[in-house]
Amino acid sequence: MQRPSDNWKKLRRASLERARRNMIEPLEPVYLALLATNALYLVGFLNLSFADQPSEYTLLSGAFISIVALAGVLVPFLTGSALTLRLADQRWRNLFHD
């Protein structure tokens, strides 16, 4: 088997860099969204579990409970998205360094 030419190596490297710029870098805010969602869910869970519960629920406490519940629903979806993005990035790095 012949060794790849320098032109082929340059073309492969350029196409892999472009694929990273177009596919992986725009999705990197998923990591930040996962971090924020996990923090919000953890704070809300701890607040609702260990803090003194008010005798009356206000509109603000109802909104807080709704936001924590929404964060709890989003955590599994964002975790799956972040793991998929991480695996794709690792695979890209392996292709890039070969």
C-alpha positions in Angstrom: 0.0 0.0 0.0 1.3 3.4 -0.9 1.9 6.1 1.6 -0.4 9.1 1.4 0.9 12.1 -0.4 1.5 15.4 1.3 -1.3 17.0 -0.7 -3.7 14.3 0.5 -2.6 14.8 4.2 -3.2 18.6 3.8 -6.6 18.1 2.2 -7.6 15.6 4.9 -6.5 17.9 7.7 -8.3 20.9 6.2 -11.5 18.9 5.8 -11.3 17.6 9.4 -10.7 21.1 10.7 -13.7 22.4 8.8 -15.9 19.6 10.1 -15.0 20.6 13.6 -15.7 24.2 13.0 -19.1 23.5 11.4 -20.3 20.6 13.6 -18.7 20.5 17.1 -17.8 24.1 18.0 -21.4 25.5 17.5 -22.7 22.9 19.9 -20.2 23.6 22.7 -22.7 25.8 24.6 -24.5 22.5 25.4 -21.8 22.0 28.1 -22.6 25.3 29.7 -26.4 24.7 29.5 -25.9 21.3 31.2 -23.8 22.9 33.9 -26.4 25.6 34.6 -29.3 23.2 34.5 -27.5 20.8 36.9 -26.7 23.7 39.3 -30.2 25.0 39.2 -31.7 21.6 39.8 -29.3 20.8 42.7 -29.9 24.2 44.4 -33.7 23.8 44.0 -33.7 20.2 45.2 -31.6 21.1 48.3 -33.7 24.2 49.0 -37.0 22.3 48.7 -35.6 19.4 50.7 -33.8 21.0 53.6 -35.1 24.6 53.9 -38.1 25.6 56.0 -41.3 25.3 54.0 -43.5 28.4 54.1 -47.0 28.0 55.3 -48.3 29.8 52.2 -47.1 29.4 48.7 -46.7 32.6 46.7 -46.5 33.1 43.0 -42.7 33.4 43.4 -42.4 30.1 45.2 -44.6 28.4 42.6 -42.5 29.8 39.8 -39.4 28.5 41.5 -40.8 25.1 41.9 -41.8 25.1 38.2 -38.4 26.1 37.2 -36.7 23.4 39.3 -39.1 20.8 37.8 -38.3 22.0 34.3 -34.6 21.8 35.1 -35.1 18.2 36.4 -36.8 17.3 33.1 -34.0 18.8 31.0 -31.1 17.2 32.9 -31.3 13.8 31.2 -31.7 15.2 27.7 -28.8 17.6 28.1 -26.7 14.9 29.6 -27.3 12.7 26.6 -26.5 15.5 24.3 -23.3 16.5 26.1 -22.1 12.9 26.2 -22.8 12.5 22.5 -21.0 15.7 21.7 -18.0 14.6 23.9 -17.8 11.2 22.1 -18.0 12.9 18.7 -15.2 15.3 19.7 -13.0 12.4 20.9 -13.6 10.5 17.7 -12.7 13.7 15.7 -9.5 14.1 17.8 -8.5 10.5 17.1 -9.1 11.0 13.3 -7.2 14.3 13.4 -4.1 12.9 15.2 -3.8 9.7 13.0 
